[in-house]
């Protein structure tokens, strides 16, 4: 009997091990179909083939109460505040300017272009505006923020899948562009008359014995159980667990940042597998006007960071690095960075983790601005 728990569990195992399989064909697959998308589609395919409907199963309530909160606190617990100092203030400002643009641009666009067909029909009438916060979460925070914001804005599954597919296509194309673009950094430095070409301070990597994996997992789970007991508000728990994750990573001696990040990654796949049980493949679509809007949005994000980097006299290599830390995440940011300077890879990872830690809050700002101004 294919229960929802069995389907979700098998999906996590399949995606997790396929993603780590050193086979060039499998690696090529995950270059274009990331683990999060595969984890979302596989349960839907199984449900479709066997004519099952688990959209109302109790696993969804359990996921919202435990799996999502655990993913949030684990990801937040992976951020080491001390490592941010090694990146430097100006590169972080470039990175944050990219995050700010991603969070605010769609609100300004809707406000300024409210009479156009794209806004009036696609975004408002067809309710594609509900896909904007998950995009903000995906581009800044990654999968965890994307899932939290989907729940906060109550984005319909049909719109979410369409957005997820378009986002995957666009991010893959953007990664290719950033790989090529970072190689032109020295040319941009000369063109923009940038004098900052110094290497950032070396990052001190974790050494010595860390808190055990079991101890880390038990502590994180204990915090989630406690917060579920104290509050029924999903939004409040998101905020409190985010803060708690930072406190744990900062104040507990020998905190296991690496395991917290790995645990968060597995939980994200699990949450996506559970969400996939709600998905009806017959609702899959592709919205060309919305795709055009996403392209304008992403290009504007890059141009805005170029201007900020020029204003702050920051090496232009930080622009594609910061963009990939925002949009691409912890896997692609260091890979793109390696095309310019291998010594900068740890800094790209720190920025990517900072992105994961802040994405939910940027998305909450976007939701608030949309509901209290742009859509009125």
N, C-alpha and C positions, 0 to 999 in steps of 0.2 A: 504494500500500500504506500503510495507516494504522498506522505504527509507534507505539510508546508515546512516543518522543521527539517525533514530529511532532504527536501529539495534545496533549501537554503544551505544546509551543511555540506551537501555534495558540491554545490556551486562554489562555495568558499574554497574547499579543498582543490577542486579542479582549477579554478582561476589562480589560486596561490601558487600551486606547483607548476602550472603551465607558464606563469610569468617568470619562474626561476629556471625553466628548462633551457639548457644551453644548446638549443637547436636553432639554426639560422632561419628556418622557415617559421618556427614559432616566434622567434624574436621579431621577424618582419611583420607578423600578424599584430603583435603588441605595439609596434611602432605606429600602426594606423588604428587599431582598435584597442584602446587602453583597458586595463583591468577593470576599472570602474564601470565602463560601458558594457563589457562582456558579462560582468556579474549582474548587471541590470537586465540584460536581454535573455540570458540562459534560462532563468526561472520562467520568464514569459513564454519562451519557446516550448519548454516542458509542459506548461499549463495548456498551451495552445494545442500541442500534439495529442495530449491525453484528455483534452476537453475538461480541464479542471478549473474551478473558480475559487481562489483563496483570497479574494480581495477583502473579505470580512473576517478572516481568521484572526484568532487572538494573538498570533505572533507579531502582528503590527503594533498592538498596544504594548507588548513586551519590549519590542524594539525601541519604541518612543520613550519608555520608562528606563531602560537599561542600556541597550546597545548604543544608541545615539549619545546619551550622557557620558558613557564610558569612552566613546571615541573622542568626545570634546575634551574631557579632562586628560586623556592620554596624550593627545596632540599638544595641548597647552603645556603639559608637563615635560614635553621634549625640548622646550625653549630654554636655553641658558642665557640669562641676561648679561652675564659677565662677558660672553663672547661678542656681544654687540659692540663693545668698546673697540674691539680690534678692527671692525669694519670702518669706523670713522663716521663722524657726524654728517659730512656733506654727501657721501654716497647713500646714507640712510635717508637723507632729505630727498634725494633724487628718487629713491625707491618709494617713499611715502607720497611724493607728488604724483607718481604713477597710480598709486592706490586711490588717492583723492580723485583723480580724473575719472577712474573707472566707476567710483561710487556716485559721483555727482553729475557726470555728463548726460546720462539718460534723462535725468530730471530736467536739466536745462534744455535738452533737445525737445522733450515733450512740451515744455512750457513755451518755447519759441516757435515750434512747428505744429502747434495744436490743430490748425485748420487743414493740414495736409492729409491725404488719404492714408499715408503710412501710420500717422498717429491716430487719427479719428477712427479709421477702420481696423487696421491690423493690431495696433497696441491697445486701443480702448474697446471698440466693439467686439473684436475677436478675443480680447483679454490676454493678448500676448505680453502685456505689461507685467503679468504675473511671472513670466519667464525671466524678467530682468534681474530681480534679486538673486535667483539661483546662479545666473551668469556672473553677477558681481561676486558671489561667494566662490564660484569656480575659479575665476580669474585672480582673485586676491588670496582667498583662503584654501582653495582646493576642495576636494570631495567632501570633507567634513562640513565646512561652511556651506557648501552647496546644498547638502541634505538638510541642514538645520534651517536654512532660509527657505527652502521649498516647503517645509512644514509651517514655518512662521507666516508665509504669505499664502499658504494653502493652494499652491500651484496645481492645476489639474494634471493628471497623469499624461494625457494626450499632448498637452503643451510642453510638459517637462521632457518627454521623450524626444519631441521634435527639436527642442532647444538643446538637449544633450547631444543629439546627432550633429547638429550644425556647429555646436561648440567644439566637438571633437575634430571635425573637418578643419575648422578655422585655426584651432590651436596647432594642429599638425603642420599646416601651411606656414603659420607664424614661426614655428620652431625652425623650419628650413630657412626662412628669411633671416632669422636672428643668427643662425649659424654662419650665413654669408655676410650679414651686416657687421658682426663683431670683428671680422677680419679687416674691415675698412675703418676701424677706430682711429688708427694713427693718421689716416687721411682726413678724417673728420676733425681730429685735434688740430691739425694744421689749418684746415679751412675755417674753423671757429676760433682760431688763435687761443687754444687751450694750452696752458703751461703746466697743468697738473698731470704729471706722468709717473709719479712715484708709486712704488708698491705700498699697499696698506700693511699695517702691523701684522706680524704672524699671529695666528690663532693658536692658543694652547689647547690641544686636544685632551680629552678626558684620559686620565691614567690612574692606575691603582685599582683596588677592589671596589666594585660598585654594590649597591643594594641588590639582593638576589631578585631574579625575575619573578619568583613566586611572591616574595615580599612586596615587590612593586605592584603586581597585579591585585593582590589582596587589599593593599592600602587604597588603591584607586577604586576598587569595587566597594569597599567600606564607605568611602566618601559619597559615592553615588547612592547607596542604600540610605545613608543618613539624610541626604538632601531630598530624596524621594519621600522620606518620612516627614520632613519639615515643611515641604511645599508641594502643592499640586500645579503651580504655574510653570509651564514649560519655558517661557521666556526668562523668568527669574532664575530657574535652574541653569539655563544656558549661561547667563551672566555670572552667577556664583561659582559654577564649576570651572569656568574659564579663569576666573581670579584664583580659585583654589589650586588649579593646575600650575599656575605661575608660582604660587607660594610654595607648593611642594617642591618644585624644581629648584627654587632659589634657597630655601631654608633647611631642607633635609640634607644632612651630610652624606656625601657619596650617592646622591640620587642617580638612578639609572636612566639618563636621558635617552640613550640609544634604544633601550628596550621599550620605553614609553612610546617612542616614535614608531617602532616596529609593531607594537600592539595596536596603536592607533590605525595603522595601515590595514591590518587584518580586520579590525572592527568596521572600517569603512566599507570593505568588500562585503562583509556580512550584512551591513545595513542596506547596501545596494541590492543584495540578493533578496532581502525581505521585501524591499520596495518593488522589485521585479515581479513579485507574486501578485501585485495589484494591476500590473500592466496588461492591457489588451492590445495585441499587435495590430489589430484592425484599425486602431486609431492613429497609427504612424503616418506622419505627413512631413512635408518640407515646404517652408514658407519663404519664398524668394525675397519679398520686401523686407522681412525681418532679418534675413541673412545679410542684405545690403546694409541695414542699420548696424548690425554687429561689426561689419567691416569698417564702416566710418568710425565707430566707437573705438575700435582697437587701433586704427591708424592715428586717431587723435590722441590717444594715450601715449603713443610713441613720440609724436611731434611735441607734445607738451613736456615730456621728460627731456627731450633735446634742448628745449628752451631753458628749462630749469638748470640743466647741466651747464649750459653756456653761462647763465647768470651766476652760478656758484663756482665757475671755473673748475669743473670736475672732469676728469678723464672720460671721454666719450664711450669708452668700453663699458662703463657702469650703466649706460642706458640699456643696451640689450641684456646685460646681466640682470638689472633690476626688472626689466620687462619680463624676462623668463622666470625670475623669482616670483613675480606676481602671477603671470599667465600660465607658465609651464609647470612650475613646482620644483620639488626637491630632486627629481630625477634629471630633468632637462636643464635646469639652471647651471649646475656644475659642468654638464656636458658641453653646453654652449660656451661657458667660460674657458674650458680647456682649449678651445679653438684659438683663444687669444693668449692666455697665460695660465699654466698649470698651477702656479702658486696662489692664484686667486680662487681656486675651487672651494676651499673651506669657507671663504667669505660668501660665496654664492649660496652655499648650503645654509649658512646662518640667516641670510636674507630670505631664503625660501621658507625656513621655519618661522621667521617673523611674519611672513605672509600668512602662513597657516594659522598663526595665533591671532591675527587681527581681522581676518576676512569676515567672520560673522558679524563683528561690530560695524564694519563698513557697510555690510549688507543691511543691517538693521537701520542704519542712517538712511540708506536709499529707500527702504520701505516707508520710513517715517516721512521723508520728503515727498514721495509719490502720493501717499495718502493724505497729506496735509498741505498740498499746494498744487503739484503738477497735474493731478487728475481731477481737480475741482472745476 
